[in-house]
C-alpha cells in the first residue's frame, strides 16, 4: 500500500498548489473588474498574438475572454485557434506544480506554435458568420461595487480557507524536499502568503462566490480525484507491469491517443499525459500533442455559441497536434 500513500501525498501537494494559483488568477480577474481579461483584445497588438497570450494564461478565464471577444467580432477565427492551441486549461496549473522547469518553456513553445498556426488559419480559412453572445468571464455585479459597501464578516468558509492556507504554507516550508526543489517551495509559500491576505481581507461576495463556490466546490474535487486516480492507477500498474517500456515503444500510438482525447472539451483527461510525462513514461512529443489538441473547458462556451466554429477549430488543432507531435519525434 506504499504507492497509495505516496499517491495521496503527491495529490494533496499538487491540488494545493493548483488551488492556490487558481485563487490568485481569480483575484486578479475580480480586482481588475474583468478589465485584465476583457481589454487585452482591444489594443493595437495583433489579434492572433492576443489570442495566444490569453490562451497561455493558466486556467479557463483567458480562454473564456477570447471566446467572448471572438463572438463579438473583436478577434479573428485565427486568434480563436491560437488561444485553443496555447491553452492547457486547468492542467497548466498542474504542469507548473509537477514539472515547473519544463512547464515554462513548453508554454513558450505552445505560444509560438499558436501564433504561427493562427496566422496561417486567418490566411486560408474564410471568416465565420457574425454571431452574438454575452461575456463569459465571471465578473458579477457585486464585484463592480465598492468594497466598503460589502460589510466584512468572518464566516466559517473564510475561516476554513484561511486555516487550510496556513496549513499548506507549513507543509511547503517543512516538507523534506530535494535541494533543487527548495526554491520552488519557497516561491509557492510566498504565493500562498499573498493568497492568505486575499482570503483574510477579501469581500464577502468574493470569498463566497469566487473562492468557495467557483474554485473550491467546482474545481478542487475534480482536480484531486483525477490526480489521485491517475497516480494510484499508475502506481498499481507499475507494481505488476512494465508499462514504461510498452508506452515508450509505442510513441506513435500515444500521440494519436493524446490528440483524440484532447478533443474532449473538459479538464481532467489531459492530466493522464501530464502525469505520464512527469513520471518519465512518455516522451515530450506525446505531451505536446496533448497540450495542442486540448484546451481544458475554455471552449465550452464556444459550443453553445457556434458548434461549427468549435468543430473547425478542433479540426485545425488536431492537425497541428499531429504535425508537431510527429515532427518532435525527429528531435527528441
Beta strands, then each sheet from edge to edge (+ up, - down):
end
